[in-house]
Amino acid sequence: MSWGGNTIARSLALVTVATGVAFVDWGFRPIVTTLAPPKQDEPGDVTMPPVADGDEPAPFDANTLGTEIGTEDAYQLWLGGMTTFIDARPQHEYVEGHIPFAFLVPPDSLGDGRLGEMMELGGVFPEMRVVVYCEGGSCDASHLVALNLQDMGFTKIHIDVDGYPSWVEAGYEIETGPDAVLGELP
């Protein structure tokens, strides 16, 4: 009889240890999420500037861009005026300087469920093309905001992986002060 009880005890111990190892592994393993590639604009959605000469480079086409873009592509989208920019940095950094007309959506504001309200107040809707940026490099704030936007139905999302410092370094226009729509966040 002791053989049967011993086997059951060993089996339970093994299952307990295996479950514990699985929970520890699950707790330390990073959550992997990916953004879908940006949806292409419909032919009538974008006005392309005419090419004056055959030697001119092809006009900029946002439909050729992937999810992750650099500052030069972000700047071309900004020049086109058909793209909404979202700054995913902390509020104090946004106030010190940001891409003109960018909306402030710091990652710490995502947990309060106000992102949809913030986008609606700013006139930003899921069918619009959006560029999200933060500090670039190892900053994941832009990815976090982009994933939340995707969950809300946004399909044309780009992330400027070079971030705001690269925009400044390139000498592109910036502005300072609080978000024009939201003002100072609490």
N, C-alpha and C positions, 0 to 999 in steps of 0.2 A: 504494500500500500504506500509506503514512503516513496517509492519510485514514481508513482502517478502524481502525488502531491508535489514532489520536487520538480517534475517536468512542468507542471502548471505554474509553479512559482517562477521557474526560470523563464518560461514563455512570457509571463506577465512582465517580468523585469526587462526582458529583451524588447518587448513592445513599448514599455515606458521609456527606456533609453532611446530607442529609435524615434519615438515621437518627440522627445526632448531635443534630439539632434536636429530633427526636421524643423522644429520651431525656431531654434537658434539660427539655422541656415536661412530660413525664410526672413527672420528679423534683420539679418545683416546683408542680405542680398539686395542690391539696388533694384528699385522698380523700373522696369524698362518700358517706356512708352514712346511711340513714334507719331509724328505728324504725317498726315496724308499729304501727297504732293498737291500743290495749289491747283485749283480748278482753272481751266482756261477761260478767258473772256469770250463771250459770244462775238461774232464778227462786227456787230453794230455797237458794241460796248466801248470801244477804244478808238479814238481818232489818232491816226498816225500822221506825223508831219510829212509833207511831200519831199521827195528826194530831188534836188535841183540838178544834180550832175551825176553821170554814171560813175564818176570817181569817188563820189561821196560814200561814206560807210552806210550800211543798211540802217534804217531807222530802228530805234530801240523797240523791242517787242517784249512786253511783260510776260507773254505766254511761254517764252523760252526759259524763264527762270524756274529754278527749283525752290525747295523750301528754304534752304540756307543760302543767303546771298552775301555779297560783300558791300562795302560802303559805296563804291562807284555805282553799282546797280541800284542800291537804295536811293542814291542821289538822283539817278535818272527817273526813278519812280516819283520822287518828290517833285522834280521839275515838271513832270506831266500833270501834277495837280489832281490826279484821279485816285490817289492812294492815301489812306489814313495811317498815320504813324502813331505808335503807342510806345511810350517810355516806361520800361519796367524797372526803373531804378527807384531807390528810396526818394521820398518827397523832397528832402533837403538838397539832394543832388539835382533833381529836376528844377527846383527854384533857382539854383546857381547857374544853370544853363541846360538847354534842350533844343532839339530840332524844332524849328518854327511850326506851329499848329499841332504839335504832338500832344496827345492826351496822356495824362499820368495814370498809370495803373500799376502801383507797386504790388509785388507779390503778397505782402502782408495784408492787403485789402481783399484778397481772394476768398479768405475763409469766412467773411461775413456775408457772403451771398449777394453782394451789391454789384457784381461785375455787369450783369445784364442791365441793371438800372443805370450804371455809369455809362455804358455804351449807348443806351437809348437817349440819355440826356445830351450826350455829345453828338447825336445824329449818326452813330456808327452802327450799321446793320450787317447781318451775316453775308449778304450778297456783295459786300464791298471788299476791295483788295486792301490788305492790312500788312504793314511792316512793324514788327516788334523789335525793340532793341534794348540793350542794357549796357553794361561795361565792356562787353566783348570778352574774348579769351575764355576763361573758365567760369564766367558768370552764367548761371542757369536760369536766372529770373525770366529772361525773354522766352525760353522754352516752356517754363511753367505757365506763363500768361498765355502763350500761343496754344498750349494744350487745353487750357480752360476755354479759350475762344473757339477752338475746334469742337469741344463738347457742347458749345452753345449754337453750333451750326455754321460757323464761319468756314468757308472752303477755299479762300484765296489768301492764305497766310504765308508770309515770308519772315525769316529771322535774319536781321543784320548781325552776322556772327562777329564782325569787326567791332561793332558797338559805337557808342557815342565818342569815346576818345579818338577813334579813327576819323569820324566826321569832323571833329574839331581840328585834328592834325591836317586834314585835307583843305582846311580853310573855308569850308562851307558855312553858310549863314546859320547863326544860332540866335536864340532869344532867352531872356531870363524872366523870372517871376513865376507866380503860381499858375496853375492850370486855368485857362480862360473860362472853361465851363464849370468845373468843379470847385475852383478856388482852393483854399487850404483844406486838406483832409484832416479829420480829427485824429 
